[in-house]
Amino acid sequence: MPASESPAYVGVAQRKQAQLSASIPAEWRLPAHLIPAGMLSPAESITDGPKKYERANVMEIPRTCGLLSSQELNITENYDVRGLVAEMAEGRLKAEEAVQAFCKRAAIAHQLTRCLTEPLFPRALQRARDLDEHLQRTGTPVGPLHGLPVSVKDTFCVEGVDSSIGLSALAFKPASANAPLVDLLQSLGAVVIAKTNIPQTLATLDSCNHLFGRTLNPLNRQWTAGGSTGGEGVLVAMHGSMVGFGTDIGGSIRVPAMCQGIYGFKPSQGRVPFGGQEGGQMAGKGRIALQAVAGPLARSVADLDAVMAEIVPRAELFGEDGIPGYWPSPSTISLSPPRNFTVGVLKTDGLVTPLPPITRILGEVANLLRRTPGVEVVDLPLPPVLPKCQALAGRLMSVDDGSNMLDLIEGMGEPLIPWLQGRMKRGKALHINQLAALQAQRAEVEKEMMKMWILSSSKHTRHIDAIICPIAPHPVPEMDRYNAVGYTSTFVLLDYPAGVVPVRPFGEKDLESGREMDAPVLGSWDKANRLLWNEKTVDRRVYLDSPLSVQVITPKQHDYDLLRAMEIVDRAVQGQSVNAKL
């Protein structure tokens, strides 16, 4: 290639950026002085490390920039899902007003963080007007989520819109049909207002690609926004969407929730339709390897409940991968026989020792739960097979040779993003006997892990209802420094539903200045994790004010029980009373 010529991806990225920019109305654009340095050049933030930017929190800019009216601020900040839907369904608020408020706020959020890939504002507003006309004409809402503004990860297909997943090879190739989840959401009356950013290959926990740039964390641009559902996490945290929908195979819903301090819900397989997505992989890979799931991110447990209550009973009607489901209503909960709710505390995966602030926050939550009426808390011994789960999950994610994805990237002359350089290369696809052996190992691990849910002693047997554990063995890290994924990928391997509950910000007392970890290093992953705490390799003050969260898990297909457990944990953290009897 002549030196004067640029790789093919450069021109495609420029066209895509121009298309995205043109989709934001002039009257929704922020003044240049409100946009932090570095935001105006998507390419700049891909290669520049976290030291490039000052510590910047942009969460208040949507409130103070003057672009949002008092009514739009009220709509985007002061309702939960059920409350906002009720306002529209009962005619006190037009769907068009609500959708426009969230579209405008999403546009502002994007200018500050680069969280969007496909703004769908004109079609969203037309959809809202249609909903208003239907309500006026018939007197009834379109569905139980009438007018609810939602967003979806870029992987989900929306008819007539790209699902480029950050790859220039897939740009300007609009989808011919909606993903089943999009159809389901629209049948419920929801309005999809945007698609959101992801990482190149969908295989990193920092949402960065050459087509749209890097999504930045609105709480602090030095921290990662997480991935691969990073754009969703940012948009929901900034009140640019009521609920976002992502996917999770190694932590891609839970990690962004942790990084933004919001709530994430990774369900069991089949609870939320997953099909109709672009993943850059060979068709059918998920059926023979490790299968990702789809699920919501929101700003409260109640909002997760509101959407899951409508999606779960209908999943089998929309997706070939959906299963029959039942989501109890409050009126049926009281019919369950009363008993105490038992929470197990799992302090480590035995592979990577959590850093001190992670151990501390888990202990704080456990103590709050111990003071909650109706809750019993027990420390769980490390299941012997648990340390094997991360490697097994990793091998099942990589059963092919990687050629499908690399062909798309290399064919356009795209370089790998910094985190993937040296980590991603073509491999060797597994033979059927090797794949079968992996799945046999998985079955043995699943069987052994079933024992974790029952604690037996000479006096009695205790059943564990839910478990709290870390999401990651470290706090929210700087860009491209996320380490071990075993605390999240393990529960995809086991198909346990898992959720994220934010607890509090990282404070001065969490720094433990001058104190280093003295526990023996368990291996290479553990050694790498210590680098995120060693005062010779990191300034711990970078973690100040970052959100600290816990993960909650329940047994396979106990998805409503997970929601209930998250509510118990959340109310304990917030100091609210809760009836913990089931």
C-alpha positions in Angstrom: 0.0 0.0 0.0 1.4 3.4 -0.9 2.3 5.5 2.1 -0.2 8.1 1.1 -3.1 5.7 1.3 -4.9 4.9 4.5 -6.2 1.5 5.4 -9.8 0.9 4.3 -11.2 1.1 7.8 -10.2 4.7 8.2 -12.5 6.0 5.5 -15.4 3.8 6.7 -14.9 5.1 10.3 -14.9 8.7 9.1 -18.2 8.1 7.2 -19.7 6.3 10.2 -18.7 9.1 12.6 -20.2 11.7 10.2 -23.4 9.7 10.1 -23.6 9.5 13.9 -22.8 13.2 14.3 -25.5 14.2 11.8 -28.1 12.2 13.8 -27.8 14.6 16.7 -30.0 17.7 16.1 -28.2 21.1 16.3 -30.3 22.3 19.1 -29.2 19.3 21.2 -25.5 19.9 20.8 -23.4 21.0 23.8 -21.3 24.2 23.6 -17.7 23.2 22.9 -16.5 24.6 26.3 -18.6 22.0 28.1 -17.0 19.0 26.3 -13.8 17.9 28.1 -10.6 17.8 26.1 -10.1 14.6 24.1 -13.8 13.9 23.5 -13.9 15.6 20.0 -11.5 13.0 18.5 -12.7 9.4 18.8 -9.4 8.1 17.5 -7.4 9.9 20.1 -8.9 8.1 23.0 -8.3 4.6 21.6 -4.6 4.7 21.9 -4.0 7.2 24.6 -3.7 5.7 28.1 -5.6 6.8 31.2 -2.9 9.3 32.2 -3.9 11.4 29.2 -7.0 12.8 30.9 -7.5 14.7 34.1 -9.9 13.3 36.7 -13.2 14.4 35.3 -16.8 13.7 36.4 -19.4 14.7 33.8 -22.5 13.4 35.6 -23.8 16.9 36.4 -23.4 18.4 32.9 -26.8 17.2 31.6 -28.4 18.9 34.6 -26.5 22.2 34.3 -25.9 22.6 30.5 -29.2 24.4 29.9 -30.3 22.1 27.1 -32.9 20.2 29.2 -36.0 22.0 30.4 -37.2 21.6 33.9 -39.9 19.2 32.6 -37.3 17.1 30.8 -35.1 16.9 33.9 -38.2 15.8 35.9 -39.1 13.1 33.3 -35.5 11.7 33.1 -34.7 11.8 36.8 -37.8 11.5 39.1 -39.6 8.4 37.9 -39.1 4.7 38.1 -40.2 2.4 35.3 -43.7 1.7 36.7 -44.2 5.3 37.7 -43.3 6.7 34.3 -45.4 4.2 32.4 -48.4 4.9 34.6 -48.1 8.6 33.8 -48.2 7.9 30.1 -50.8 5.1 30.2 -53.2 7.3 32.2 -52.7 10.2 29.8 -51.0 12.6 32.2 -47.8 12.6 30.1 -47.5 12.1 26.4 -45.2 9.3 25.2 -43.7 11.8 22.8 -42.7 14.1 25.7 -41.0 11.3 27.6 -39.2 9.8 24.6 -38.0 13.2 23.4 -36.6 14.0 26.9 -34.7 10.7 27.0 -33.5 11.1 23.4 -32.2 14.6 24.1 -30.5 13.3 27.3 -29.0 10.4 25.4 -27.5 12.8 22.9 -26.0 14.9 25.6 -24.6 11.7 27.3 -23.0 10.7 24.0 -21.2 14.0 23.5 -19.6 13.5 26.9 -18.8 9.8 26.9 -19.2 8.5 23.3 -21.7 5.8 24.5 -23.9 5.6 21.3 -23.4 3.8 18.0 -26.8 4.2 16.4 -29.1 7.0 17.7 -32.7 6.1 16.7 -34.2 9.4 17.6 -36.5 10.1 14.6 -38.0 6.7 14.5 -38.3 6.6 18.3 -40.3 9.9 18.3 -42.6 8.7 15.5 -43.2 5.5 17.5 -44.1 7.6 20.5 -46.5 9.7 18.5 -48.1 6.5 17.3 -48.5 5.3 20.9 -50.1 8.6 21.9 -52.5 8.4 18.9 -53.5 4.8 19.9 -54.1 5.8 23.5 -56.2 8.8 22.5 -58.2 6.7 20.0 -58.8 3.6 22.0 -58.4 4.7 25.6 -56.0 1.9 26.3 -52.2 1.7 26.3 -50.4 -0.4 23.7 -48.8 -2.7 26.4 -47.6 -2.8 30.0 -44.4 -0.8 29.0 -46.3 1.8 27.0 -43.9 4.6 26.0 -41.0 3.3 28.1 -37.7 4.6 26.6 -35.1 1.8 26.4 -31.8 1.1 24.7 -30.0 -1.9 23.4 -26.4 -3.0 22.9 -25.1 -2.6 19.4 -25.2 -6.4 18.8 -29.0 -6.5 18.8 -30.4 -6.2 15.3 -32.8 -3.4 14.6 -34.4 -3.4 11.1 -32.8 -0.9 8.7 -30.0 -0.1 11.1 -26.4 -1.3 11.2 -25.2 -3.9 13.8 -21.6 -3.1 13.0 -20.3 -4.1 16.5 -17.5 -1.6 16.1 -16.1 -3.3 13.0 -15.7 -1.3 9.8 -16.3 -4.5 7.8 -19.9 -4.6 9.1 -20.7 -0.9 8.8 -23.3 0.3 6.3 -24.9 -3.2 6.2 -28.3 -2.6 7.9 -30.2 -5.5 9.4 -33.1 -6.9 7.5 -35.1 -7.7 10.7 -35.4 -7.0 14.4 -33.9 -9.2 17.0 -36.6 -11.1 18.9 -35.9 -9.1 22.0 -36.5 -5.9 20.1 -39.8 -7.2 18.8 -40.8 -8.3 22.3 -40.0 -4.9 23.8 -42.0 -3.1 21.1 -44.9 -5.4 21.6 -44.9 -4.4 25.2 -45.1 -0.7 24.2 -41.5 0.1 24.9 -39.6 2.5 22.5 -36.0 1.7 21.5 -34.2 5.1 21.4 -30.6 4.0 20.6 -28.0 1.3 20.3 -24.8 1.5 22.3 -21.1 1.1 22.1 -19.0 -2.1 22.6 -15.4 -3.2 22.4 -13.7 -4.5 19.3 -14.3 -8.3 19.1 -16.8 -8.0 22.1 -14.1 -9.8 24.1 -12.7 -7.1 26.3 -14.0 -5.4 29.4 -13.2 -1.9 28.2 -15.5 -0.6 25.4 -13.2 0.6 22.7 -13.1 0.2 18.9 -11.8 2.0 15.8 -15.3 2.7 14.4 -16.8 4.7 17.3 -13.9 5.2 19.6 -13.7 4.5 23.3 -16.7 4.9 25.7 -15.6 6.9 28.7 -16.8 6.5 32.3 -18.8 9.6 33.2 -17.8 9.2 36.9 -14.1 9.6 36.1 -12.6 9.4 32.6 -9.5 7.6 34.1 -11.6 4.6 35.0 -12.8 2.0 32.5 -16.5 2.1 31.6 -16.5 -1.7 31.4 -17.5 -4.0 28.6 -18.7 -5.4 26.5 -22.0 -3.7 27.4 -20.1 -0.5 28.3 -22.2 2.0 26.3 -25.4 0.7 27.9 -23.9 1.0 31.4 -22.9 4.7 30.7 -26.2 5.6 29.1 -28.4 4.2 31.9 -26.1 5.7 34.6 -26.5 9.2 32.9 -30.3 8.9 32.7 -30.2 8.7 28.9 -32.4 5.5 29.0 -34.7 4.0 31.6 -33.5 0.5 31.0 -30.7 -0.9 28.8 -30.3 -4.4 27.5 -27.0 -6.1 27.0 -25.4 -9.5 26.9 -23.1 -11.4 29.2 -20.7 -14.3 28.6 -17.8 -13.3 30.8 -19.3 -10.5 32.8 -20.5 -8.1 30.1 -23.6 -6.9 31.9 -22.2 -7.1 35.4 -18.9 -5.4 34.8 -20.4 -2.2 33.3 -22.9 -2.1 36.1 -20.0 -2.3 38.6 -18.1 0.4 36.8 -21.0 2.9 36.7 -22.5 2.0 40.1 -25.8 0.8 38.7 -27.8 -2.5 38.8 -27.2 -5.4 36.4 -29.1 -8.6 36.0 -27.6 -11.7 34.2 -30.4 -14.2 33.9 -30.3 -17.9 33.3 -30.4 -19.1 29.7 -33.8 -18.7 28.0 -35.3 -16.1 30.3 -34.6 -13.2 27.8 -34.6 -13.9 24.1 -31.0 -13.8 22.9 -31.2 -14.5 19.1 -31.1 -12.0 16.3 -27.7 -10.6 17.2 -24.5 -9.9 15.3 -21.4 -11.2 17.1 -18.8 -11.6 14.4 -18.7 -15.3 15.2 -19.5 -18.4 13.2 -23.2 -19.2 13.4 -24.2 -21.7 16.1 -21.0 -21.3 18.1 -22.9 -20.6 21.3 -24.9 -23.8 21.0 -21.7 -25.9 21.2 -19.5 -23.8 23.4 -20.3 -21.3 26.2 -23.6 -19.6 25.6 -24.1 -15.9 26.4 -27.4 -14.6 27.8 -29.2 -11.3 27.4 -30.4 -9.2 30.3 -31.1 -5.6 31.6 -29.2 -2.9 33.3 -31.1 -0.3 35.4 -30.9 2.2 38.2 -32.9 0.2 40.7 -34.0 -3.3 41.6 -37.6 -2.2 41.1 -36.8 -1.2 37.5 -35.2 -4.6 36.8 -38.3 -6.3 38.3 -40.6 -4.1 36.1 -39.1 -5.3 32.8 -38.3 -8.9 33.8 -41.9 -9.4 34.9 -43.1 -8.6 31.4 -40.3 -10.3 29.4 -39.9 -13.7 31.2 -43.5 -14.9 30.7 -43.3 -14.0 27.0 -39.8 -15.1 26.1 -40.9 -18.5 24.7 -43.3 -16.7 22.3 -40.6 -14.5 20.7 -37.3 -16.3 20.7 -36.5 -19.8 19.6 -34.1 -19.9 22.6 -36.8 -18.7 25.0 -38.2 -21.0 27.7 -41.6 -21.0 29.5 -41.3 -18.7 32.4 -43.3 -17.4 35.4 -42.6 -14.2 37.3 -44.6 -14.0 40.6 -46.6 -10.9 41.3 -46.7 -9.4 44.8 -50.1 -11.0 45.5 -48.7 -14.5 45.1 -45.6 -14.1 47.2 -47.5 -14.2 50.4 -48.8 -17.7 49.5 -45.3 -19.2 49.8 -44.6 -21.0 53.1 -42.7 -18.6 55.4 -39.1 -19.5 56.3 -35.9 -17.6 56.9 -33.8 -16.4 54.0 -30.2 -17.7 54.2 -27.4 -15.9 52.5 -24.0 -17.5 52.0 -20.8 -15.4 51.8 -18.3 -16.6 49.2 -15.1 -14.6 49.9 -12.9 -15.9 47.1 -12.8 -18.0 44.0 -9.6 -19.6 45.1 -7.7 -18.4 42.1 -7.4 -14.6 42.6 -7.5 -13.2 46.1 -9.7 -10.1 46.3 -7.9 -6.8 47.1 -8.5 -5.4 50.6 -11.3 -3.0 49.7 -13.2 -5.8 48.0 -12.9 -8.0 51.0 -14.0 -5.1 53.2 -17.1 -4.2 51.2 -18.2 -7.9 51.1 -17.8 -8.0 54.9 -19.8 -4.8 55.4 -22.7 -6.1 53.4 -22.6 -9.4 55.2 -22.8 -7.6 58.6 -25.7 -5.4 57.4 -27.5 -8.6 56.3 -26.9 -10.2 59.7 -28.8 -7.3 61.3 -31.7 -7.7 58.9 -34.7 -9.5 60.5 -35.5 -12.8 58.8 -32.0 -13.2 57.2 -29.4 -15.7 58.3 -25.8 -15.3 57.0 -23.2 -18.0 56.8 -19.7 -18.1 55.5 -19.2 -20.6 52.8 -16.2 -22.9 52.4 -14.4 -22.7 49.0 -15.9 -25.4 46.7 -12.9 -27.4 45.6 -13.8 -27.2 41.9 -14.4 -23.4 41.9 -10.9 -22.4 41.0 -11.2 -24.5 37.8 -14.1 -22.6 36.5 -12.4 -19.6 35.0 -10.0 -21.6 32.8 -12.8 -24.0 31.8 -15.1 -21.0 30.8 -12.2 -19.5 28.9 -11.6 -22.6 26.9 -15.3 -22.9 26.0 -15.3 -19.4 24.8 -12.4 -20.2 22.4 -13.4 -23.5 20.8 -12.9 -22.1 17.3 -9.7 -20.7 15.7 -10.9 -17.1 15.9 -10.7 -16.7 12.1 -14.2 -15.3 11.6 -13.5 -12.3 13.7 -9.9 -11.8 12.6 -10.9 -12.1 8.9 -13.3 -9.2 9.5 -10.7 -7.1 11.2 -7.7 -7.8 9.1 -9.7 -7.5 5.8 -10.2 -3.8 6.5 -6.6 -3.2 7.7 -7.8 -2.5 11.2 -5.2 -2.9 14.0 -6.2 -4.6 17.2 -7.1 -2.2 20.0 -4.3 -1.8 22.6 -5.6 -4.3 25.1 -6.0 -7.1 22.5 -2.5 -6.6 21.0 -0.4 -9.6 22.0 -3.5 -11.3 23.5 -5.5 -12.2 20.4 -4.3 -14.4 17.6 -5.5 -17.2 15.4 -5.7 -20.5 17.2 -6.6 -24.1 16.4 -10.2 -25.2 16.4 -11.1 -28.0 18.8 -12.0 -31.4 17.4 -15.4 -32.9 18.4 -13.7 -35.2 20.9 -11.9 -32.3 22.6 -15.1 -30.3 22.8 -17.0 -33.3 24.2 -14.3 -33.7 26.9 -14.7 -30.0 27.8 -18.4 -30.3 28.1 -17.9 -33.5 30.2 -15.7 -31.5 32.6 -18.3 -28.8 32.7 -20.9 -31.4 33.7 -18.7 -32.7 36.6 -18.1 -29.1 37.8 -21.8 -28.4 37.7 -22.5 -31.5 39.7 -19.9 -30.7 42.3 -21.0 -27.1 42.6 -24.6 -28.2 43.5 -23.2 -29.1 46.9 -22.5 -25.4 47.6 -26.2 -24.7 48.0 -26.6 -27.2 50.9 -24.6 -27.0 54.2 -24.8 -30.1 56.3 -23.7 -30.6 59.8 -24.3 -33.2 62.5 -27.2 -31.1 63.8 -29.1 -30.0 60.7 -29.0 -29.3 57.0 -29.2 -25.7 55.8 -30.2 -24.7 52.3 -28.6 -21.6 50.9 -31.1 -19.2 49.1 -28.6 -16.8 47.7 -24.8 -16.1 47.8 -23.0 -12.8 47.9 -19.5 -12.6 46.4 -17.2 -10.1 44.6 -17.9 -9.1 41.0 -14.1 -8.6 40.5 -11.2 -9.0 42.8 -10.3 -5.3 42.4 -12.1 -1.9 42.4 -13.1 -0.2 39.2 -9.7 0.0 37.4 -8.2 2.5 35.0 -8.7 2.0 31.3 -7.4 -1.3 29.9 -6.4 -2.6 33.3 -9.4 -4.9 34.2 -7.9 -8.2 35.4 -9.5 -11.4 36.3 -13.0 -12.5 34.9 -13.4 -15.6 36.9 -15.8 -14.0 39.4 -18.2 -13.3 36.5 -17.5 -16.0 33.8 -17.9 -18.8 36.4 -21.6 -18.1 36.7 -22.2 -18.2 33.0 -20.4 -21.5 32.9 -22.7 -22.7 35.7 -25.8 -20.9 34.3 -26.5 -19.3 37.7 -28.4 -16.0 37.5 -26.3 -13.2 38.9 -26.9 -9.6 39.7 -25.0 -6.5 40.8 -26.0 -4.3 43.7 -24.0 -1.0 44.3 -23.1 -0.4 47.9 -21.0 2.8 48.5 -18.1 4.8 47.0 -14.5 3.9 47.7 -13.3 6.2 50.5 -10.2 7.3 52.2 -10.4 4.5 54.8 -10.2 2.0 51.9 -6.7 3.2 50.7 -4.8 1.5 53.5 -1.8 3.6 52.6 1.5 2.0 53.4 0.1 -1.5 53.8 0.6 -4.2 51.2 -0.9 -7.6 50.9 1.1 -10.4 52.6 -1.0 -13.4 51.6 0.8 -15.9 49.3 0.5 -15.3 45.6 -1.8 -18.0 44.1 -0.7 -17.8 40.5 -0.3 -15.5 37.5 -3.8 -14.1 37.6 -3.3 -13.3 41.3 0.1 -11.8 40.7 -1.4 -9.5 38.0 -4.2 -8.5 40.4 -1.7 -7.4 43.1 -0.3 -4.9 40.6 -3.6 -3.0 40.9 -2.9 -2.5 44.6 0.9 -2.4 44.9 1.9 1.2 45.7 4.9 0.8 43.4 2.7 0.1 40.4 -0.5 2.1 41.0 -1.5 5.2 42.9 -4.4 3.9 44.9 -6.0 7.3 45.1 -7.1 6.7 41.6 -9.9 4.5 43.1 -11.3 7.3 45.3 -15.0 7.8 44.8 -15.3 4.8 42.5 -18.4 2.6 43.1 -18.0 -0.5 45.2 -20.6 -3.2 44.6 -21.4 -6.8 45.4 -22.5 -9.7 43.3 -25.6 -11.7 44.2 -26.2 -15.2 42.8 -28.9 -17.9 43.1 -29.2 -21.5 41.7 -29.9 -22.1 38.0 -33.3 -20.9 36.8 -34.0 -19.2 40.2 -34.2 -15.8 38.5 -37.1 -14.4 40.5 -35.3 -15.5 43.6 -32.3 -13.6 42.5 -34.4 -10.4 42.1 -35.8 -11.0 45.6 -32.3 -11.5 47.0 -31.0 -8.4 45.3 -33.9 -6.5 46.9 -33.0 -7.8 50.3 -29.3 -6.9 49.9 -30.2 -3.5 48.4 -32.5 -2.5 51.2 -30.0 -3.7 53.8 -27.4 -1.5 52.2 -29.8 1.5 52.1 -30.9 1.0 55.7 -34.5 0.2 54.7 -36.6 -2.5 56.3 -37.6 -5.5 54.3 -39.6 -8.6 54.8 -37.1 -11.3 54.2 -39.5 -14.2 54.6 -40.2 -16.2 51.5 
